[in-house]
């Protein structure tokens, strides 16, 4: 059954903390669709980010061989420990998701799921993309963020987040969720996003951090031409910037918002090959 909307009807349940952006999903049909999107196979480990009161956890626990809950709110972490104390496959980690290493928690292959706090969605997504990545991640996020993740080059939603996700993973919007499915209802629409690692990432693992910094800096100048971006971001001369871009088959007058993830990767590769510093 969905959680009652009247908090007074649930004695012992910690109050909602608006400072943490807490919006609890209460529609069981939607919760089930989110779990189904993860496609949990027998024997798999699942990490849930921000389990809250355990609505999603209740559906995950019977299906995951091992379920790790990462909850920042101390009161909710205590509630979850009590709720699942007789379920040995479920463990609770009371921590800030931005300060934990997901690979260590997964201890091998793992899948990732969560109703992500909207005010720190992008940092969480970047954390989730750090290797070793989950074999699949399913997140409930603000619809605007979901649109940015799957955006194509040249579109108004396309930006650094689009490039960094698509460079190493394939993302898809699964379905949208109306505000009324939450308690309290957020002021924005939401969407469920599925992220699967690419077998052919455009950048090697050793260069991912450098690539991310370069892309973010480039989109900080998204209205500038790429020859200007390279001069500013990589401290190149006009001649070096133009040479690198032409060698990478990029129009020097193109703007960052028109380049694909592979284009950005090619620029960095060419700069290295030409002996141009790229921020090491």
C-alpha positions as CSV (number, residue, x, y, z in Angstrom):
1,X,0.0,0.0,0.0
2,X,1.2,3.6,-0.6
3,X,2.4,5.5,2.4
4,X,-0.3,7.6,4.1
5,X,-0.1,11.2,3.2
6,X,-0.9,12.3,6.8
7,X,2.3,12.2,8.7
8,X,0.4,12.0,12.0
9,X,-1.0,8.6,11.0
10,X,2.5,7.2,11.1
11,X,3.8,7.5,14.7
12,X,7.5,7.0,14.9
13,X,8.2,8.0,11.4
14,X,10.8,10.8,11.1
15,X,9.4,14.2,9.8
16,X,10.2,15.3,6.3
17,X,13.3,17.5,6.2
18,X,12.9,20.1,3.5
19,X,16.5,21.1,3.8
20,X,17.5,17.7,2.4
21,X,15.0,18.0,-0.5
22,X,13.0,15.1,0.7
23,X,10.0,14.1,-1.4
24,X,8.8,10.6,-0.8
25,X,7.3,8.6,-3.7
26,X,4.0,7.1,-2.6
27,X,2.6,5.6,-5.7
28,X,3.2,1.8,-5.5
29,X,2.6,1.3,-9.2
30,X,5.3,3.8,-10.1
31,X,7.7,2.3,-7.5
32,X,7.2,-1.1,-9.1
33,X,7.9,0.3,-12.6
34,X,11.2,1.8,-11.3
35,X,12.3,-1.5,-9.9
36,X,11.3,-3.3,-13.0
37,X,13.5,-0.9,-15.1
38,X,16.5,-2.1,-13.1
39,X,16.0,-5.7,-14.3
40,X,17.5,-7.3,-11.2
41,X,18.9,-10.8,-12.0
42,X,19.4,-13.6,-9.4
43,X,22.5,-13.1,-7.4
44,X,22.9,-9.4,-8.1
45,X,24.0,-6.7,-5.6
46,X,22.0,-3.5,-5.6
47,X,22.9,-0.1,-4.1
48,X,20.0,2.2,-3.3
49,X,20.7,5.9,-2.9
50,X,18.5,7.8,-0.5
51,X,16.1,5.0,0.5
52,X,14.2,7.3,2.8
53,X,11.4,5.4,4.5
54,X,11.9,2.3,2.5
55,X,9.1,2.4,0.0
56,X,11.4,1.4,-2.9
57,X,13.4,-0.8,-0.6
58,X,10.4,-2.9,0.2
59,X,10.3,-3.9,-3.5
60,X,14.0,-4.3,-4.0
61,X,14.7,-6.5,-0.9
62,X,13.0,-9.6,-2.1
63,X,14.7,-9.4,-5.5
64,X,18.3,-8.4,-4.7
65,X,20.7,-11.0,-3.4
66,X,22.4,-8.2,-1.5
67,X,21.0,-4.7,-1.0
68,X,23.0,-1.8,0.3
69,X,21.1,1.3,1.5
70,X,23.0,4.6,1.6
71,X,21.0,7.1,3.7
72,X,22.3,10.5,4.9
73,X,19.5,11.3,7.3
74,X,20.3,9.7,10.7
75,X,16.7,9.3,11.8
76,X,15.8,7.6,8.6
77,X,18.9,5.4,8.7
78,X,17.8,4.2,12.2
79,X,14.3,3.6,10.9
80,X,15.7,1.5,8.1
81,X,18.0,-0.6,10.4
82,X,15.0,-1.5,12.6
83,X,12.8,-2.1,9.6
84,X,15.2,-4.6,8.0
85,X,17.0,-6.0,11.0
86,X,15.6,-9.4,10.3
87,X,16.7,-9.3,6.7
88,X,20.4,-10.2,6.5
89,X,20.7,-9.4,2.8
90,X,20.0,-5.7,3.6
91,X,22.6,-3.4,5.1
92,X,22.4,0.3,5.9
93,X,25.2,2.7,5.4
94,X,24.7,6.1,7.1
95,X,26.7,8.4,4.9
96,X,26.8,11.2,2.4
97,X,26.6,9.6,-1.0
98,X,29.1,12.2,-2.3
99,X,31.7,10.9,0.1
100,X,31.3,7.1,-0.4
101,X,33.0,5.0,-3.0
102,X,30.3,3.0,-4.7
103,X,32.7,0.4,-6.1
104,X,33.8,-0.4,-2.5
105,X,30.2,-0.7,-1.4
106,X,29.3,-2.9,-4.4
107,X,32.3,-5.1,-3.7
108,X,32.2,-6.4,-7.3
109,X,29.5,-6.1,-9.9
110,X,26.5,-4.0,-8.8
111,X,23.4,-2.1,-9.9
112,X,22.4,1.3,-8.7
113,X,19.0,2.9,-8.1
114,X,17.6,5.9,-6.3
115,X,15.1,8.7,-5.9
116,X,17.8,11.3,-6.1
117,X,17.5,14.6,-4.1
118,X,17.0,17.2,-6.8
119,X,19.3,19.8,-5.3
120,X,22.3,17.6,-5.7
121,X,21.3,15.5,-8.7
122,X,24.2,16.5,-10.9
123,X,27.0,15.7,-8.3
124,X,25.4,12.4,-7.6
125,X,25.3,11.5,-11.3
126,X,28.9,12.4,-11.7
127,X,29.7,10.2,-8.7
128,X,27.7,7.4,-10.2
129,X,29.7,7.6,-13.4
130,X,33.1,7.1,-11.7
131,X,34.5,3.6,-12.4
132,X,33.9,0.9,-11.5
133,X,30.5,1.9,-12.8
134,X,27.2,0.0,-12.0
135,X,26.2,-2.4,-14.7
136,X,22.9,-0.4,-14.8
137,X,21.7,2.7,-13.0
138,X,18.0,3.8,-12.7
139,X,17.3,7.2,-11.1
140,X,14.2,9.2,-10.5
141,X,15.3,12.8,-11.2
142,X,13.9,16.2,-12.1
143,X,12.5,16.0,-15.7
144,X,14.6,18.9,-16.8
145,X,17.8,17.0,-15.7
146,X,16.5,13.9,-17.5
147,X,16.0,15.9,-20.7
148,X,19.6,17.2,-20.4
149,X,21.0,13.8,-20.0
150,X,19.6,12.4,-23.2
151,X,19.8,15.7,-25.2
152,X,21.4,15.7,-28.7
153,X,24.2,18.1,-29.9
154,X,22.8,21.4,-31.0
155,X,19.6,21.2,-28.8
156,X,18.9,23.8,-26.1
157,X,19.1,21.1,-23.4
158,X,22.5,19.8,-24.5
159,X,25.4,20.6,-22.2
160,X,28.2,19.3,-20.1
161,X,26.0,16.8,-18.3
162,X,24.8,15.4,-21.6
163,X,28.4,15.0,-22.9
164,X,29.8,13.5,-19.7
165,X,27.1,10.9,-19.4
166,X,26.9,10.0,-23.1
167,X,30.7,9.7,-23.3
168,X,30.7,6.6,-21.1
169,X,27.1,5.4,-21.1
170,X,23.9,5.1,-23.0
171,X,21.0,6.9,-21.3
172,X,17.2,6.7,-21.9
173,X,14.2,8.2,-20.3
174,X,11.9,5.4,-19.2
175,X,8.8,7.4,-18.1
176,X,7.7,10.6,-16.5
177,X,6.2,11.1,-13.0
178,X,3.8,13.8,-12.0
179,X,4.2,15.8,-8.8
180,X,1.1,14.2,-7.2
181,X,2.9,10.9,-6.9
182,X,5.1,12.3,-4.1
183,X,4.6,13.5,-0.6
184,X,5.1,16.4,-0.3
185,X,4.6,17.1,-4.1
186,X,7.6,18.8,-5.6
187,X,7.1,21.9,-7.7
188,X,8.5,20.2,-10.8
189,X,7.8,17.2,-12.9
190,X,10.1,14.1,-12.6
191,X,11.3,11.4,-14.9
192,X,12.9,8.0,-14.5
193,X,16.3,7.7,-16.3
194,X,18.1,4.5,-17.2
195,X,21.9,4.5,-17.7
196,X,23.9,1.6,-19.1
197,X,27.7,1.7,-19.4
198,X,29.0,1.8,-23.0
199,X,31.1,-1.1,-24.3
200,X,32.9,1.6,-26.4
201,X,33.4,4.7,-24.3
202,X,34.8,7.6,-26.2
203,X,37.5,8.2,-23.6
204,X,39.7,5.9,-21.6
205,X,39.2,5.5,-17.9
206,X,42.6,7.2,-17.2
207,X,41.4,10.3,-19.0
208,X,37.8,10.6,-17.7
209,X,38.5,13.2,-15.0
210,X,40.5,15.4,-17.5
211,X,37.8,15.0,-20.1
212,X,35.1,16.0,-17.6
213,X,37.0,19.1,-16.6
214,X,37.6,20.1,-20.2
215,X,34.0,19.6,-21.2
216,X,32.7,21.6,-18.2
217,X,35.1,24.4,-18.9
218,X,34.1,24.4,-22.6
219,X,30.4,24.7,-21.8
220,X,31.2,27.6,-19.5
221,X,32.0,29.3,-22.7
222,X,29.2,27.6,-24.8
223,X,28.6,30.8,-26.9
224,X,32.2,31.1,-27.9
225,X,33.8,29.5,-30.9
226,X,36.0,26.4,-30.2
227,X,39.2,28.1,-31.3
228,X,38.5,30.7,-28.5
229,X,37.6,27.9,-26.1
230,X,40.9,26.1,-26.6
231,X,42.9,29.3,-26.3
232,X,41.2,30.0,-22.9
233,X,40.8,26.6,-21.4
234,X,44.0,24.9,-22.6
235,X,46.1,28.2,-22.8
236,X,46.9,27.7,-26.5
237,X,48.1,30.1,-29.0
238,X,45.7,31.0,-31.9
239,X,47.8,28.9,-34.2
240,X,47.9,25.9,-31.9
241,X,44.1,26.0,-31.3
242,X,43.3,26.2,-35.0
243,X,45.8,23.4,-35.8
244,X,44.4,21.1,-33.1
245,X,40.8,21.6,-34.2
246,X,41.5,21.1,-37.9
247,X,43.5,18.0,-37.2
248,X,40.5,16.7,-35.1
249,X,38.2,17.5,-38.0
250,X,36.4,20.2,-36.0
251,X,35.4,23.5,-37.5
252,X,37.4,26.1,-35.5
253,X,34.3,28.4,-35.6
254,X,32.0,25.7,-34.1
255,X,30.6,26.2,-30.7
256,X,30.8,23.6,-27.8
257,X,27.0,23.0,-27.9
258,X,27.4,21.5,-31.4
259,X,30.1,19.0,-30.6
260,X,29.4,15.3,-29.8
261,X,31.2,13.5,-27.0
262,X,33.4,11.8,-29.6
263,X,34.3,15.3,-30.9
264,X,35.5,16.4,-27.5
265,X,37.5,13.3,-27.0
266,X,39.1,13.6,-30.4
267,X,40.2,17.2,-29.6
268,X,42.0,16.0,-26.4
269,X,43.6,13.1,-28.2
270,X,44.9,15.4,-30.9
271,X,46.2,17.9,-28.4
272,X,48.2,15.2,-26.6
273,X,49.5,13.8,-29.9
274,X,50.7,17.3,-30.9
275,X,52.4,17.7,-27.6
276,X,50.0,20.4,-26.4
277,X,49.3,20.5,-22.6
278,X,45.8,19.4,-21.7
279,X,45.7,20.0,-18.0
280,X,47.8,17.2,-16.5
